[in-house]
Amino acid sequence: MDSPTSRRWEQCAAQGHSLFVYGTLRFPEVLKVLIDRVPNQVPAVAPGWRVAVLPDRLYPGLVPEPEAVANGILLTGLTAGEWGILDAFEDDEYDLRAIQLAASTNPVWTYIWTAAVAQDDWYPDHFTATYLPDFVTQCADWRRGL
């Protein structure tokens, strides 16, 4: 049974909200295989948040960290169908919540990690160099099975 927050993405889609992405969804190759296009992307910064390595996972989680700054991308113009696919793609340990970005007066939505994290930060350059091609293949396989 869906919890009250499990369908929050439907409200985000209906209201035309943007999505702050900070991990694997920031890569155009991943978006292309998941939603068949690359939406408009705007660089964004989330002060007070950290992009953390997750134990035994290739992708990261966003967690509160008062002195940190999380770099990411704001995806705009997502359709309801695209919101639904991206929400299904996220693990159960993520919670869709509104956060404040730097240089923005309105909150934006993002997936916050709610379980244990590693002490290390997650770096997109390392992910690109080491894992991106295989991850894109895994995403394409997941999408075909959706």
N, C-alpha and C positions, 0 to 999 in steps of 0.2 A: 504494500500500500504506500502511496506517495505521502511524504511528509509535507507540511505547509511550505517548506523551503525548497523541496525537490522540484517544483514547477515554477520557481521564481523566474527562470529564463523566459517563460511565456510573457510575463509582465514586462521584462526588459525588451523583448522583441516588439510587443504591442506599443510600447512607449518610445521606440526608436533609440534606445540607449546604445552607447558604445561599450566595447569590451576591452579592458586593459589586459594585455597578454605579456608575459615576462619570460616564458620558457619555450617549449617546442612550438607553440602556436605562433611564435613571432617569425617563423621561417616560412617564406612564400611557398617552398616546396611542400611543406606539410599542409598548409591551408589548401593548396591546389588539389591534393589527393583527397582531403577530407570534405571540402565543400565545393569543389570543382571551379574555384576561382580564388583570386587574391583580392580581398576587399581593400578599400582605402586604408592606408596605414600612416599614422602620425607618431613620431617619436614622443615618448612620455616618460616622466619620472615620478616615482611614488616615494616621498620622504617618509621615514618611520617604518619602512618595510624592507625585508631582506629576501633575496632569491636564494633559497637553501637547497643544498644537495639532499636528496631523500635516500634513506637506506635501501639498497638493492634495487634502485630504479634509475633509469637514464634521464628522466625528466625531473624538474625541480618543483618546489612548493614555495609559495609566498607566505612569509610569517612576519609578525610584528617584531620590529627591532628599532627602538627609539633613535639610535644614532646612525642607522643605515639609510641607504637610498637604493631603491630598486629601479633599474632601467628597464624599459619595455616599449611596447608599441600599443597605441590605441587603434583598435579596429572599428571603423565606422561603416554605417550602411548595411549592417547584417540583416538578412531577412529572417522571418520566423523559422523557416526550415533550416537555415544555417545555424541559428541559435540552438535549435533542437539537436542537430548533429554534434555541435561542439559540446553541448551539455552531456550528451550520451558518451562522448569521448572521455570526459573527465572521470577520474576515480571517485568512489564514494567518500573518500577522505577529504575531498574538496567541498567547500561551501561557497556558493555564489553570494558575494556581499558587496556593498558599496564602500569605496574608499575615496580619499581625497588625493588628487595628484597635485604636483607643484604647478604653479601658474594656471590654476583652474579654480573657478569659484563653485562649480557644480561637482558633486561626487560622481564617480564612474564605477562601473561594475567590474569585478574580477573574481577569480577563483582563489580563495584562501585555503591553505593547507591546514588541516585540523589534527594531524597525527604527528608522531615523532619525526624530527629532522636531524641531519648531521650538523656538525659545527662548521663545516666548510660551505663556502658560497659556490653557487653554480655559475659557470661561465659559458656563454653562448659560443665563443670562439673555440673552446675546447670541445664542446659538443659537436660543432660543425666539422672540425678536423677529425674527430674520432668516430662519431656515431651517426651523423645525419643521413647518409645514403641508406643504411640498413633500417633506420627508424622510419624513413619515408616509405620503404617497402612494407614494413609492419603496419603502418597507417593505412596504406592502400589495401592490404589484406583485411584489416579491421573494417574499413569502409565497405568493401564488397560484401562482407558478412552482415552488415547492418540492415 
